């Protein structure tokens, strides 16, 4: 009889343990699932870049090129040696738009606009106007204030801003041809092969070019950021 009671007690105790062990297992499973969901959510937030980060890292998203925008950048007539604002192919026109280059006509208009108008255009998101504004402020108001605007544009993927920086150093009251050439070299490194043509037109000596290259290597670290060179299409 005592043996029978012991067997019954053992069975009841085992059943109790089984019930207790199952309940925490379900709780752990729920907690584990919750932790996995929270982890996935956190990972998603960590991986999703902000809009400003996207504009800095991937300038390709910047504009969806319309047929009119593309056509306005294609050279017409004599196209043997188009300038840095002109394209010989649709692919090159897309590249110009992607990296915020204005058309020659747009640039001509912006050069005659007041600073207030350019500021309004910049506030509205016109990055070409921002580059022109930065250069104009550098030459007409305060050089360093203008360079801050241009630097922000360059860091955001606006390769045209390097042309504006180069021009501002070249046209300043106390010209700095070495820095002017160095910024063109950075534009070249980031993918604009036509910047080399503009650099050659400066007519610098071999010693000056060597100094500009050395300066460009320093500038590249601070201005390129996380940008990946994007070669300008060539025929």
N, C-alpha and C positions, 0 to 999 in steps of 0.2 A: 504494500500500500504506500509506504514511504517512498519507494522507488518510483511508483506511478506519479505521486504528487511532485516529486523532484523533476520528472520529465515534463509534466504540465507546466511547472514554473519556468523551466528552461525555455520551453517553446514560447510562453508568453513574454519572457524577458527578451528573447531574440526578436520577436515581432515588434516589441517596443523600440529596440535599438534600430531596427530597420526603418521604422517610421520616422524616428528622430534623424537618422542619417539622410533620408530622402529629402526632408524639408530644408535643411541647410543647403543641400546640393542644388535645389531649385533656386534658393535665394542667391547662392554664389553664381548660378548661371545667369540670373537676372542682373546681378551686379556686373558680371563679366560682360554681358551684352551692353549694359549701360556704359561701361567703361570703353568698350569698343566703339560705340556710337559717338561718345564724347571725343575719343581719340581721333575718329575719322573726321568729326566736325572741326576739331582743332587743326588737324593736318590740312583740311581743305582751306581754312582761314590762312594758315601759314603759307600755303602754296599759291593762293590766289593773289596776284600782284595788284597793287593799287593802280588807279588810272594814271597817276603821275609816274609810277614805276614803269608802266607799259610804254608811255611816251618816251621815257628815257632809254629803255632797252630795245624796243621794237618800233622804230619810226615808220615801219611799213604800214601800220594801221592808220596812219595819220589822215590820209585823204583817200577817198574813193574817186579815182580820176574820171571825170566826165569827158565825153568826146570833145566838147568845146575847150576844156582845159588842156587836153592833150594837143589839139590842133594849134592852140595859141603858142605852144612851145616848139613846134616843128618848124625848122628853118625853111624858107622858101627862096627860090632863085639860086644864087650862088651858094652852095653848101659844102665847098671843099674844106673850109676851115671855120666852122661855126664857133661862136663864142661860148663861154661857160653857161650862158642862160638859154642856149638853143640846143635842140636835139635833132639828130638826123633820122631817128627811128622812134616808133611808138614806145618801145621798151626804154629808150633813153629819156623820153618825155615823162614816162611814169616814174623813173628814177628822180628826175628833177622835182616832181611834185612830192614824191615821198620824202625828199630831204629839204623841202620848204624853199626852193628857189623861185623867185618871182620871174615873170616874163619881162622882157626888155621894156615893153610898153608900161607895165605896172611900175617898174622901177623908175622910169622917167617921170611918171605922175607923182610917185611918193617923194621923189627928190625935191619937188616944188611945193609940197604940202607943208602946212605949218606944223610945229611940234605938237600943238594941241590936237590937231586932226590925227596925227600919227599915234598919239597916245590913245585916242578913242579907238582907232583901228586895232591897236595892240590889245586893248581891253576886250575887244570883240573877238579876239583869237587869231588875228592876222599876224602870223609869225614873220612873214617877209617885212611887214611894216615895223615889227619889233626890231629886226636887224637894222633897218634904215634909221629908226629912232635912236637906237644905241649909238650908231655911228655919228648921227647928227648931234646928239648931246655931247659926245666925246669931243667933237670939233667946235661946237658953237657955245657950249655951256661949261661942263666939267668933264674932263677926260675920264677920270676914274668912275664917275657915275654912269657914263655911257658904256664903259667896259663891263660893268656889273650886268647890265641888260644883255649885252652881247655874250657874255660868259654863260648866262642862264640859257640863252637860246642854243649855244653850242652844245651844252651838256644835255639838252633835250633832244638832240639829233638833228638840229638845223645846221647842216654843213655849209649852207650859204653864209651863215654868221661868221665863218672863218674868213671869207672874202671881205666882209664888212670890217672885221677886226684888222685885217691886213691893211686895208685902205685907210683906216683911221690912224694907224701908226705911220703910214707913208705920207699922209696929208696933214699930220699934226704940225703945230708951230715949230716944234723941235723933232723933225722926222727921225724915226728909228727903223732903218732899213733892215737890220738884222731880224728884229721881231716881226716886221712886216712879212719878210720872206719865210720866217719860221711858221707863222700861222697858215700860210699857203701850203707849206710842206705837211702840216698836220691834216689839212683838207685832202691832200694827195694820199696820205697814209690811210685815211678813212675811206678812200675809194674814188675820189674825183681826179682822174688822170689829167683833166684840163687845168687843174691848179698848177701843174708843172709847167704848162705853157705860159701861164700868167707869171710864174716865177722867173722863167727865162727872159721875159720881156723887161724885167727890172734891170738887166745888164750888170749884175753883181760880179765882183772878182771871185776867183776861186777861193781865196781866203775868207771872203764874206759868205760865200755859199757854205763853206765848211762850218763857220760859226753859226749860220742859220740852221744847219742840220743838227748841230749839237744842241742848240736852243729848242728845236722842235722835239727832240727826244725827251727833254724835260717837260715841255708843254703837253705832250701827248699823255703823260701819266695823269696830269691834272684835268685835262679837258675831255679825253676820250671816255673816261669812266668805264662803264660796262658795255659800251657800244662795240659792236662787231663790224669791222670794215665791210662795206657794201660796194663792190666795184661798179663804177659807172659803165653801162653797156657800151661796147665799141663794135663797129662793123667788122 
